[in-house]
Amino acid sequence: MTTTGTSTSTSIDWSALITAAVDAKLTQATTISTTITNNEAKVTAYQTLQTDLSTLSSGLSSLATSVVNSLATNVFATRSASISSTGDVSASSALSMSVSNGAATGDHTMTISQIATAQKVVGTAQSSESTALGYTGTFSLGLGSGSTASVSVTSTMSLQDIVDAINAQTSTTNVQASIVQVSSGSYEMVLSGTEDAADIAYSSTSGDDILNELGVTDSSGSFSDVLQTSQAAEFTLDGISMTRDTNDITDVLTGVTFDLLQATTSGSTLNISIGTDTSQITSALTTFVTNYNAYRDAVIAQQATDSDGTASSSAVLFGDGTMRDITSQLENALNNTVGGLTMADLGLSFNDKNELELDTSTLSTILSTNLSGVTTLLSAQTTTSSSQLSVVNTGTSPQSFTLDVAVDSSGNLTSASVGGDSSLFTVSGSTIIGNAGTAYAGMAFTYSGTTSQSITVTSTSGLATQLYQIAKNASSSTGSLQTLITNLTDRDNDLQQKVDDIQSAASAYQTQLEAQYAKYQSAIESANNTLTYLKALLNSSSSS
């Protein structure tokens, strides 16, 4: 504001004054927002470590346990089979097989005298497959002593129509029909059983004898032309003679399915070898190396420094104690010795970046020469002091403890407890299962005894088991990383509320200033108006 004589003018920038005053109020909010942004960067970094560790633990689960049974999913329970032959027979032409997890390993010999076959019969030639045959009748069809079904034929039906009518009942009869074109204008119907070692059962129940009209049966009701007789499979396994009604043999060796393809020639033998599928162990270890290095790379990124030796702006977790502690635990576990072996025996080593490398040649050698040692080195092992308590599963957190099993007067298992606490296990029949949320979760046993007793359960943890637990615990929803994430998130929520409060107060302050300065401007304008009026009045008085 400037005043010259009796003249007053205004040049006040009210907007700039208000902005400056409000900005002064918002300075603290800006500082807090920067803290929030920094915290969010840390949360993102922690979440990356959490994800990498979760992936690491998931990949280790198949290496962390080694119980062998039909339900086991670990790599030590996976099986592979090879078939070779002696004599004049092709192994792959005579036999194929599949092996389930947990099947007993070992070598076997097999000979096949004959494979199982289904009966197959054929009718006489018909001149057309699509022309109406003019037959009307009903017949019953089935296989062996199984279910039968009625098939009705009308005069408008062709050979193809009859085949379709038979096949519509195959799910009940286990008999299927087809048409073979022998030559131009010559079609024959073939009936085949869908199950081996059983004859086709046929009877005409009303009207024309349809299959007799088609030449499938003769005047006595017998099949006219039997292309293939039904027979059972006959074979020997380890010198034991056996007979089955199918070529898919599932009940000879537990977890093993044999598919008999053709008979072996005299003097020929099929040699079968069932063993652990070590390629699965190699694959799991390769995955482990990849996952471990992904975590290490994330850690290394958080240890980056600029040329002046200070922490890089992107290394938001530089010097973080929790990250350092988890990494140290993993490295210490890897450097442990179990059963006299170390990770070096597997071909594992650290490079100059502290990342893992795997020598597959070294691994292949030890897998072929000391598989039991590898199993002990990597996985959890659980044994019991009683042959009546069998280990079904060790879980991924094996424990050593004394299990007290209680049996009633009838010899039935009633409870299993540790230190008098029976809530740790669930008993179902002869099965004892560790309850979720307890230290025994994942452990399972079967008890064959008929008396109460206390049994010592002893467990050891291999490298994979230890690494699995470290990674799982650190990355879990209650782990150390999640605790940091939750704390930072909660802190940011509190800080954001402060920012909101400051911004709200600043907005109110701005409104107050705008109203206050508007009054000042109004007062100045009113004073100027009064001054102008008085000046005009004085001028008027002097002129008169």
Secondary structure, DSSP 4 states (H G I P E B T S, - for coil): -EEETTEEE----HHHHHHHHHHHHHHHHHHHHHHHHHHHHHHHHHHHHHHHHHHHHHHHHHHHB---STT--STTT-EEEEEEEESS--HHHHEEEEE-TTPPPEEEEEEEEE--B--EEE---BS-SSS-----EEEEEEETTS-EEEEEE-TT--HHHHHHHHHTTHHHH-EEEEEEEEETTEEEEEEEESSSS--EEEEEEEES-HHHHTTSB-TTSSBSEEEE--B-EEEEETTEEEEESSSEE-SSSTTEEEEE-SPPPTT-EEEEEEEE-HHHHHHHHHHHHHHHHHHHHHHHHTT-B-TTSSBPTT-TTTT-HHHHHHHHHHHHHHT--BTTB-GGGGTEEE-TTS-EEE-HHHHHHHHHH-HHHHHHHHSBEEEES-TTEEEEE--SS---EEEEEEE-TTS-EEEEEBTTBGGGEEEETTEEEEPTTSTTTT-EEEE--SS-EEEEEEEE--HHHHHHHHHHHHHSTTSHHHHHHHHHHHHHHHHHHHHHHHHHHHHHHHHHHHHHHHHHHHHHHHHHHHHHHHHHHHHHHHH-
